[in-house]
């Protein structure tokens, strides 16, 4: 891996920050609020997916138990 990778990553994050700020008309407070809201939404989605996966694995385990 080259030494330029951290610089490329940093550039990508800087561009993402600039884009987020621009989407909120330069208002930093609105930008932070939007990012917090997006993060909370993703956390809920991840929790829902984890619960669905857990339920599916439990059903699979029960099916395997019944087949034995």
C-alpha positions as CSV (number, residue, x, y, z in Angstrom):
1,X,0.0,0.0,0.0
2,X,1.4,3.4,-0.9
3,X,1.9,6.4,1.4
4,X,-0.5,8.4,-0.7
5,X,-3.5,6.4,0.5
6,X,-4.0,8.4,3.7
7,X,-3.9,11.6,1.6
8,X,-6.4,10.2,-0.8
9,X,-8.7,9.2,2.0
10,X,-8.4,12.6,3.6
11,X,-9.2,14.3,0.3
12,X,-12.3,12.1,0.0
13,X,-13.4,13.1,3.5
14,X,-12.8,16.7,2.8
15,X,-14.9,16.6,-0.3
16,X,-17.7,14.8,1.5
17,X,-17.6,17.5,4.2
18,X,-17.7,20.2,1.6
19,X,-20.6,18.5,-0.1
20,X,-22.6,18.1,3.1
21,X,-22.0,21.7,4.1
22,X,-23.1,22.9,0.6
23,X,-26.2,20.8,0.8
24,X,-27.1,22.7,4.0
25,X,-26.4,26.1,2.4
26,X,-23.2,26.6,4.4
27,X,-25.0,26.3,7.7
28,X,-22.7,24.2,9.9
29,X,-25.3,23.6,12.6
30,X,-27.7,22.3,10.0
31,X,-25.0,20.1,8.6
32,X,-24.2,18.5,11.9
33,X,-27.9,18.0,12.7
34,X,-28.4,16.3,9.3
35,X,-25.4,14.0,9.8
36,X,-26.6,13.1,13.3
37,X,-30.1,12.3,12.0
38,X,-28.6,10.2,9.2
39,X,-26.5,8.3,11.6
40,X,-29.4,7.6,13.9
41,X,-31.4,6.3,10.9
42,X,-28.6,4.0,9.9
43,X,-28.3,2.7,13.5
44,X,-32.0,1.8,13.5
45,X,-31.7,0.1,10.1
46,X,-28.7,-1.9,11.3
47,X,-30.5,-2.9,14.5
48,X,-33.5,-4.0,12.4
49,X,-31.3,-6.0,10.1
50,X,-29.5,-7.7,13.1
51,X,-32.9,-8.6,14.6
52,X,-34.1,-10.1,11.3
53,X,-30.9,-12.0,10.9
54,X,-31.1,-13.4,14.4
55,X,-34.7,-14.5,13.9
56,X,-33.8,-16.1,10.5
57,X,-30.8,-18.0,12.1
58,X,-33.1,-19.1,15.0
59,X,-35.7,-20.5,12.4
60,X,-32.9,-22.2,10.5
61,X,-31.6,-23.7,13.7
62,X,-35.1,-25.0,14.5
63,X,-35.5,-26.4,11.0
64,X,-32.2,-28.3,11.3
65,X,-33.2,-29.6,14.7
66,X,-36.5,-30.9,13.4
67,X,-34.8,-32.6,10.4
68,X,-32.5,-34.6,12.6
